[in-house]
Amino acid sequence: MSTNNSNPSSSTGRFRRLLHTIRGRNPVDDEPHEDDDRPSLPFLTAERPSILTPTPPRQSVVSLGTFALLPPELRREVLLAAFGERTLHIDLRLMHPRLPDRGDGIDEHGGGLAPKGWNYNPDRTTPKAWRWWSCECHSQFPPGSKWERRAVALTGEALKKRWPYHFPSDDTCSRGDPPFCQLWSASSPSPELISPPASLGKAKKRCESGVGAMGWLLSCRQAYAEGIDVLYATNTFFIESRDLMDALFRPRPRLDTDTTPRQHLLLPERLASVKSLVIRWEVVLFGWLPTEEERAHLIAQLRHLGGSFPSLESLVLCFQDGLYNNPRQRPADALDELERVFLKPLADAVRGLPLRGTKEGGVVVEVPSNVFGELGRLGLNVEVRGVEWASSSVFWWKYPIADDKSDEKGGFYYIKQGAMSDLYWDCDGKPQRASRWVSNCGI
């Protein structure tokens, strides 16, 4: 008598949940659902009731009162200090609404509002909806603060030289637990004190991670015109939401006879002004599970990167630990495949960008340690970079975007070590899991 009662649909659901777990998605978002049941993305309306950005000289602007009397360069400096020249996380996820705040997230980045935070309490009695989330990144010391000056003093000019880069492999803002929130609150002119439940002890400073630009942008047309440029052109945008990346990097095909306006989550002219971008991908390109769909998906996104962000001057692409998850074959034995499905598509994408990586702040690609350690077998040139804060990775590979690996005049991108891999091979060539070792040690 057969005991096999497997259901193909349930197996598909289990496979999807397993794949999402490997990708590192939020458990709140990983409930299986059919695409037809998903609400449509919150696209901008095709026609807006009024034009927000004035078009001089045809459109007059509203005066900003006393602030408008300041010289334009001084007004810009004020706006830069308010919400410019920093790293901003922007995220879009299909989630259940959050239950009323019970004070559980007081210690978290953003006070418990982070989309993958431990204390994000979803209200599962209400339908899921698309939720925008943004914040100021607190994974580094506040720029210009006494803590940053002390760090530079301890590590020398090497850290100061490296500081314009923001490497996302260890960034935990979306999980609600970066290490420097209290320092940012302490550097604020008037940090907010809140009273948590008695079990949490004395009052602590709530993490104020909001961007804080909306009130200014909505005040009048001139404020919008001047502020929107500062917001998009001077900040580094950090994106890790898969749905948001799909909408930005994979525009829907359009027939020549289609006269309907293309739908956008963000206006193309705003994306065109972005000069600095950080993208963190949770993809499995080499693993036990079938990966051809993931590979095609990534290549399609890379192909549209330059078209979506045509003004980039700095780009950091981070690939998390799951990138190589195949214990049956070491990365050293899969270098040809690594080049074909990963390194060369990256080179093709960089070739289509306005930057080339031959100048400071070009293109940097972070890969997990089990991949990075084997890339030296490709004969790549190496560059010794400045000491990276809280990391021992100082050697970066330089991957030329030309067909000839020895030709760097045509441009290149850097490859640096990112996340420490759970999967590694011991001195006997046997695959091991760091998580298994930690579990056996009771850590």
ZIJO-V531165 format. One line per field, one symbol per residue. burial: + if it has 16 or more other ideal C-beta (glycine too) atoms within 10 Angstrom, else -. A space follows every 50 residues. Layout:
# ZIJO-V531165
burial = ???
This chain:
# ZIJO-V531165
burial = ------------------++-++-++-++--------------------- ---+---------+----------++--+---++-+++++++++++-+-- ---++++++++++++++-++++-----+-++-++++++++++----++-- ++------+--++-++++++++++++++-++-+++-+--------+---- ---++++++-+-+--++--+++++++++++++-++++++++++++++++- -------------+++----+-+++++++++++++++---+--++-+++- ++-+++-++--+-+++++++++++++---+++-++--++-+++-+++-++ --+-+++----++++++++++++++----+----+++++---+--+++++ +------+--+++++++++-+++++------------------
